[in-house]
């Protein structure tokens, strides 16, 4: 069977079951083969009944010797009691509920493997165990796969379908070139696929995993480089050496050592014949904008324009004001371009950009629209790049012929993700905060303590300070039937209750741009004391007088998102606080929120977030161009990723477009990944 055939043509699947598989992302036979087990049930080491430990799951090899008649406990609930005896003569009591056909299928005096949780000691028992006939395992009990499932799709049927699909594995084309496979000591694809689904030993399973993890990271590295695909051979942009001394002297504060170091690295890149491709990464408040402004000044002094693209209008306006304060003293004309501008205002801005009157152009994705033409674009700066689609980032770069590129990110990104998302970028890290930044105390409370928190906030407002309260939703009807706090309803309640008499404002993403701009301006000017909002204020909002960030239902946010929100306070001279409100009882939620209270180190938090939530949810939304990992673990497989990227660079060095015959399967694998992330090469 062709691996690209629809899964419905497998025996026993059909259209109805195919729809269930589709919920798991499985549409073809190939998809099924790459639907890897999330765990295994180990039947290779059966435990004697007398050695069972209460509460532990294990396999027992025993002969079924007794079946008691069905007992009806109550209407709709039947109990079946069985007895099995192991080779030592020790008995195991087995019970099933509402399992008539399962029990009828078991034969007396036949040996089975019973897998389940041991209980009832000193009289060993198992409730509703998995029962396996050893003969079905070829006499060599191994590891039974445990697959991700969906309602209506049983583990047994997936295993049966998988055994049929394995017949198609021989037709799979191996995307790893033979030379790379040999260099890395990897087994062939067909062997790995068979062993990952039905391994006979842990060693065989591990060998298969190593090969498939490498394959996933190898093809992903190549695919993302295809998406970025920007030729770095040379650039016509020629920027003269720049000395930032005069720029530093014009500032009302002293730059940190980390800022000076980053500016030096950026300016060195700008003088090269190959275009700069650098990531400027720094925690909240580390001063990235100053470094970017120095880069802009270097480009402008050499006669070039600069473009700064931000993901939200609030952040774009914030950047516009900040860059103007840095650059206008040097006589650099700046222009703002956003989607909410009126037609006349936008036309005037576009004219200034096209004629070169505007040396610095700050905006949202409006900068990449067809009507925007640059006079002489030399430097492109993208802030919070993961918030843009890959195509949007490339489109801005294509407004010029190989411009220099600087990417800024205040989201601390774990090393693994940075290697993938920014694999072709040089990295500058701002690891110091400017003097005067406050340490933020973080607490986690339950909703029962909200009245005390509100009282605490009122005390600070009375002292002249300001505060944020962030909600996960805009309105109660945003998610039907939910009891999550919504900004609109909470604002109404607090204005009429706990904060009656205080100046309370409301800010969320569904408001018109003009409304958002006016509300944010009022908060910055101190006209609003308490701002009830959504995560629209996550990045770019700078109000030094705000000293409290209270996050409702904090477990609903990613840790890196919470860290960004926390970074909205502590920006002035006053002591600041972050209060996380959550009634979540799960161990995962508790561990995540505990990490926020333990440290303010954004990079440590990002590593925890990646480990606990995985890459798919790291940024809170899938805009970063990363497909869902099927087998690789972003937190654990850094070493494999580096090996895979090294091998990928070796392949590209000899065949940049993957046109050689031996790279056909690799090219097709990359195209599948590009299609899955919804972005094709530009």
N, C-alpha and C positions, 0 to 999 in steps of 0.2 A: 504493500500500500504506500502511495506517495505521502511523505510527511506533511505536505501542504493540503492534503484532503481534509474536508470538514470532518470534525469528530463524530458527527451524527451517522457517518457511514461505518463506524466501528460496530461490530456485532453487539447487540444489547444496548445500544445508546439511543439512536433515533432522535427525531426533532425535539421531543419534550425534554429528554435528559440533556440534550445539547444546550438547551436554554439555561439549564441549571449550571452546566459547566461554564457557560458564558459569564455567569456572575463571578467566577473565579478567574476570568481573563483567559479561559481556555476555549479556543475556537477551532483549532486544527489539531491533527495528530501530533505535529511538532510541538505545539503549545502544551499538549498533555505530557509529552516526554520531558519537557522542561518545567513541569509542575512538580517541584521537588518535595520530598517529605520534610515536615518541620521537626520530626523526631522519629525515634524507632522504639519498638517494644523488643526487648532483648529476651529471646527464647533460647539462647545458646547456653545458658548456665542455669538449668532448673535447680531449685532449692528444695532439699528434703523438708517434709512437713514439720519435723521436730526442730528445724532451724529457722522457722519463720519468725520474723520480727513484726510486732503489732504496728500497723500504720504504714508499712513499707509495701510497695508494689513489686511483684516478682512472679516468676513462672514456677509452677509445680507440675512435675510429670507423675501422673497417677492413673490408676485403672478405675473406671466407673463400676461400682459394685451394687448400688441400690438407688432406686427411684421411688419416692413416696408419691401417693396419689395427689392430684391437684387439690389444694385447700383454698377455699374462697374466704378471704378475710372480711371483705365487705363488697358491696356491689361495685363491679368494675375493677376489682383488684384480686388477682389470683396469686397464690404462693406455691412454688415448687421447691421441694427439698431433695437434694441428692447427696450421696456419699461416695467419695473416691478414696482409694488406698494406694499409697506409694510403695516402692520396692522394699521399704523397711517395715511395712505393715501398719504404718501410722495413717490414721483417718483424717480426711479433710471434708468438712461440711460445706456444701455448695448450695446457695439459694438463688432462685430466679423469681422475678415478678412479671406477671403477664407475658410469659415467654413460652407459651404452649408449643409452638412449632420448633423452637430451638431445642427444648427438652425432648420432644418426640424424635428429633433427628439424632440424638445421642444414643449409642448402643451400649448395653450392659456388657461387661467383661472386655471392653475395648479401652486401650490406653489413650489418654489425651494430655495435652498441655493446657493447664488452667492458668490464665494470667489475670491477676487482679490484686486488690489490696487486702493484705492479711489482717484479720481482726478476730475477736472472740477468744484470744488466748486466756487460759491454757488449752482451751478446746478450739483448735485452729479452724477458721472458717473464711469463706470468700463470698461476697454478695455480687451477683451478676458479672462473673468474670468472663473474659474472652476465652473461648474454647477452640483449640486448634488441633486438628488431626495431624500427628507427626508425619504420617505418610505423605501428606500434601507438601511437606517441606523436603521431600526427597531423602528422608532419613537423616538430614543434617540441619537441625534447628538453628536458625540464624536470627537476623534482625527483621522484624516486620515493620514496614513503613507506616508512619502516621501522617496522613495528608491534611492540609487545610481543606475543610469541607464547607458546604452550604446546606441549608434545609432541603431535604428531599434527596440528598446525595450521600449514600452510605460509604463507609470505609471499604467494605467488602466489594462494592460495585466498582469503586475507583481502582482497587487492586486488580480486579478482573479485567477492566478496560485497559489498565496499564500493561498487563502481560500481553494482550493482543497488540497494543501499540508498539511494544518492543520489537516486534517483527519488522517494523518500519525503520528501526534505528540504523540498520545497515545502509539505508539510503540517505541518511543525513550526511551533508557535506561538512567536513571538519573545518571550522573557520581559523584554527590555529595552523599556520604554515608548518610543514614538517621540520624545517630547520629550527624554528622557535620551540616546537614541541620537544625536539631532541635536546636543545640547549637547557630547557627548563626541567627535563626529566619527567615529562607528563605522559600519562597513558592515552591511547587513542580514544576518540569521542564515543564510539560504539561501546567500548568496554566500560567507560565511565558512566554512560547512561544506564546500562544494565546494572552496574554495581551500586549506583546511588539509589535505585529503586528496590532492588532485591539483593542486598549484600549478604555474603555468607560469613563475614567476620567484620569486626571493627576496623581492622587494618585495611581490608578491601574498600570499606566505606570511606575511610579517611583518604585513601589514594584517589578515589573518585571525586571526593569533595575538593581536594587540592586542585585537581585538573579543571573542574567546573568553575571554581572561584576565580582561578586565573583567567579562564576564558571570558567570564563575565566582565572582569575589570579590564582585560586587554581590549575587548571589542568596544567597551564603553569609552575607554580612553581615546581610541581611534575615531569613534563616532563623534565625540564632542569636539575633537580637533577638526573634524570635517565641517561641523556646524560653525565653529569659529572661523576656520579656513582662511584666515587673513595672511597673505603672503608678507613675510617679514624680511624679504631679501634686501629691499632698499626703500628709501622714501625721498621724495623731492623736497620735503620740509627741512629747511636748514636753519637751525636756531643757534645763535652765537652763544659762546660761554657767558654765563650770567653770575654776577656776584650779588648775593642778597643782603649785603651789609647795609646799604642805604634803606632797603625795604624794612629791615629789622629796626633801624633807628627811628623809623616813622611810627612804630607801634607804641601803644601806651603801656605795654608790658614786655617782659623778657621772654623770648621763646625758650622752650625746654630743650635739653640736649637731644632728646629723641626727635623733636621737630627739626632742629638744625641738621641732624644726621639724615633724616628723610628728604629734606630739601636738597641736600648735597647729592644724594643718590638720584633724585628725580632730574636735577639739572644736568648731571653727568649723562643720563640717558638721552636728554633732549638734544645734545650736541652730536649724537651718533648718526651714522648714515642709515641704520636700521631703525624703524619706528619704535619708540618706547611702548612697552606693554607691561605696565606696573600696577600692582595692587597696593594701595595705601590702607593698611588695616590698623584700626585703633579702637580702644574701648570708648564708651560714651564719655564725651568731654575731653578727649585727649588732644584735640586741636588739629584735626585733619584739614579743616577749611583753610587755615593759615598756610599749610604746606601747598595746598592746591592753588591758593592765590599767588604764592611765589612762582609756581610753575606757569601760571597764566601771565604774570608780569614778564617772565623770561621770553615767552612766545610773542607777546605783544610788542616788546622792544625790538624783536627781529622782524616785525611787520606782519604778524599772523593774527588771525582771530582765534578765539577759544569758545567752546561750547560746553556748558554744564547741564546735564540732564538729571533731573530728580524724579522719583516715582510718584510724588503727590504734589498738589498745588501748594499746600501749606509749606512743605519743605522747599519747593522751588522759590517761593517768596522769601522764605527765611534766608536761603542762599543768596538771593539777589541783594537783599539788604546787607548781608555780611560781606560779600565780595565787593560791593560798592564801597563800603567803609574802608576796605583794604586797598582798593585800586584807584578810586576816583581822585585821591590826592596826587596820584601820578599822572592824571589827565587821561585816564582810560575810560572811554564811553561804554556804558553797560545798558543792556536792554533785556526786558523780561518777556517771555512768550509762553502763554498758557492757553488751554482750550476754552476757558471761560471768557476770554477777552472779546470785546465787541469787534465788529468787522473793521471799523475805521482804525481802532487802536492796534489791531493785529496787522493791518496793512502797513501802517506806519512803522511798526516794529520790523516787519519783513523787509521793508525798503532799506532801513538802516543796516540790516544784516547783509543784504545783497550788495549795497554800495560800499560797505566796509566802514560806515560811520560808527557802527557798534563793534567794538573790539572784543567785548565779552558778551555772550548770549546765554542767558540762564532760562531754563524752562522745563516743562514736562515733556511727555512724548510728542507734544505739538511740534517740537523741534525737528522731528523726522517726517513731517507731512510734506507732500509734494511741492507745496507753494514756497517752502523755505529753501533759499539758495544762498550759500555763503560766498563772500567775496574771496577770502583766502583763509580757509580753515586749516589750522596747523595742530591744534590740541583739542582732544575730546575727553571730557571728564564725566564719568558716570557714577552717580552716588547710589549706594545700596543696590548694586547691579543685579542681585538675585531676584529683585522685585520686578524686573523687566523680563519679557520674553526674549529668547535668544535673537530672534529676528529683529526686534526693536533695537537691540544694542548694535547689531551689525549695520542696520539701516543708517544709524547716525554716523558711524565710521565711514560709510560709503558716500557721505556728503563731501568727502575730500579724497584725494588719492593717497592712501596709506598715511593718515595723520598719526601723530603720537597719541597714545591712549593711557589715561590714568583712571583707575577704578578705585573708588573710596568705599569703605564699608565700616560701619560702626557695629555691625553684628559680628561678634567674635565667632569665627568659623573654625570648627575642629580641623586639625591637620589633614585628616583624610579627605574631608569634603573640599578643603581648599586645594588639595592636590588634584582633585577631579574638576571642580568648577573653574579653578584658576590655574590649571596645570601648565599653561604656556605663559604665565605671568611671573615677572620678578616681584618679590614681595618686600615692602617696607613696613615695619611694625612700629607704631607709637606705643611704647610701653611705659610712659610716664604721663601723669596728668599735670596740667598747669597748677602753679601755686594757688592756694585759696579754695581748691575743690574740697568739699566736705565729705567725710565718711558717712555713709547712709546706714542707719540702724534699721534692720528688717525684722518684722515679727509676723507670725502666722496665728490667726485667731479664728474661732468659730463665729457663726452669725449670732450666737447668744451674747457675744461680747461687743456687738456692733454699737449698742447705746454708749458703752464706755469709750469706744473709738470716736464716735461722733462728738462726745463731750471733750475729748482730747483735741480734736480738730477745731472745735469752737474756741477753745482756749487760745490756740495759735492764731486763729483769725482775729480774735480780739486784740492780739499783740501786733496786728498789722500784716501778718503773713497771709499766704494763699495756699490753696490745696486742690488736688485732683481727686475725683472718684471715677474709676474706669469700670464700665460694664461690658459684658461679652456681647450683648445684643443692643440694637437700636430701639426696637419696640417688642412688645409681648407677642405680637402675631408674626414675628420674624421666623420663629420655629414653633409650629403648631403644638399646643399641649405642653409646652415647656414651662418650668417654674424658674428659669434663669433670670437674673436681674436684667432689666432693660433700661437703657438710659432715659428714654422719654418718661416712662412711668416713675422711675426712681427720682428724677428731677422734680416731678410734680409732688411726689410724697414728701420729699425733703424740704421743698420750698413752703409747703403747708404745715410741716411738722418740725423735725429736729433743727432745721436751719431757717425757720421763719424769722424774717427780719434781717437776714443776711443777703448779700447780693449773689445770687446763684445763677449760673449760666449753663447752657446745654450746647454741646458740640458733637456732631456725628457725621459720618460719610454720606448720608442721604440728603443732607442739607445742600442748598444751592451754594456754589463757590463764594458768592458775595456774602451770604449769611455766615459761612465758616470764617471768611476773612474778617468780617466785622466782630464776630464773637472772639476770635483769637486776639484781635487788636485790643478789644476791651479787657481781656484777661491780662495781656501784657502791660497795659496801662494801669492796672490795678482797679479798674471800674468793676470787675467781677472778682469776688473773693473765692468762691468755690465753683470749680468747673466740673460738671457731670458730663462724661464723654465716653466714647468708644476708643478703640486703638488708633483712631485717626491722629492722635497726638503722640504716637509711638516714637517717631523720629523727627528730628529737626526743630522741635518746639523748645525755645530757650526763654524761660521766665525765671530769673534769679531769685525772685521773692517767693516762689512756690517751694514749700518745704515738706508737704505730705503727699504721698501717692498711695491711695487706697484702691486695691484691685478686688472687685467683687467676683466670686466664683473663680478664684485664681487658678484652680486646677484646670480650667478650660483653656488656658494660655500655655504656649510653649515656654520653656525656661528662658530661652534667649529673648523671647518677646517680653516676658516679665522683666528681664534685665534691662531691656531698652526702655520700658515704661519707668522703671526705677530711676533710670538716668535722666528723667525729666526734672527730678528734684536734686538738691545738693549742688546747684549751679551758682549759688551765691555765698554770702558770708554766714548764713544762718544754719544751725543744726537742722538736719533733715531726716525724714522717716519714710519707710515703705511698709504698708500694712497689707498683708495678704489674707483675704477672707475666704475660708473654705470649710465646708462640712463633709468633704470627701473622706471616706474611711478606708479606701483601698490602699494597699501598701505602696503601689507605684506612685499614686498621687502624694502620699505622705513623704516618700523619699525625694520626689521632685521639689516639693515646697521646702523641705528641710534643707536641701542644697542651697536654695535661695537665701535662707536665713544664715547659713554657715559662712558664706563667702560673697564678696562683691567682685571677685576676679571673673571677668566675662569669659575668658578662655576656659577656665575650670568649669564654669557653668555650661558652656557650649558642649564640652566633652560629655558631661553628665546627661545633657539633653539628648545628644546623639545616641548615647548608650541606651537610654531608657525609651526613647520614642522612635528611633530609626530615622534615616535620611528623608523618607517620604514626607514626614510631618515636621521636620526640623524648622522650616521657615514658616510653618503655619498654613501655607498654601503652596500649591505646586506651580510655581512660576519660574523655578530655577533651572529647568531643563534636565532634571534628573529623573530617569525612569525608576520604577520600583525594583529594588534589588531582589533577585530570586533566591540567591544562595550566599552571596558575599555579605560580610558583616562590616559595615563602615567603621565601627569602633575597634574591631579586632584585626582586620586584614590590611593594615597600613603597609606592612612589609611586602605583602603580595602585590598591592597596588603599585608600589614603587618598582618592583620587578616588571610588572605588566606594562607600566608606562615606559620603562627603559626599552623593553622589547618592541613596543609600539613605535617609538622613535627610530629604532633600527630598521623596522619595516618601511617607515615613511621615507627614510633617508635613501633607500634604494628604489622605492616605488611610491612617490608622493600621492598619486591618484588611485593606487591599488588597481592598476590596469593589467598587471602581469597575470598569466593564467593561474599560477599557484595561489593568487590572492583573490580569486573570484568568490569563493565562499566567504572570505573575510569581508569583502566589499558588500555582499548581500546582507551579512549579519549587521554591519554598520548601518545600512539603509533601513533595516527593520527597527533598529534602536532610534534612528532619527525620526522615523514615522511614528513610533510610539510616544515620543516626547512632543509630537505635534509641530516639529520644526524641521524644515528641509534646508539644505545649504542654499545660501543666497547667491 
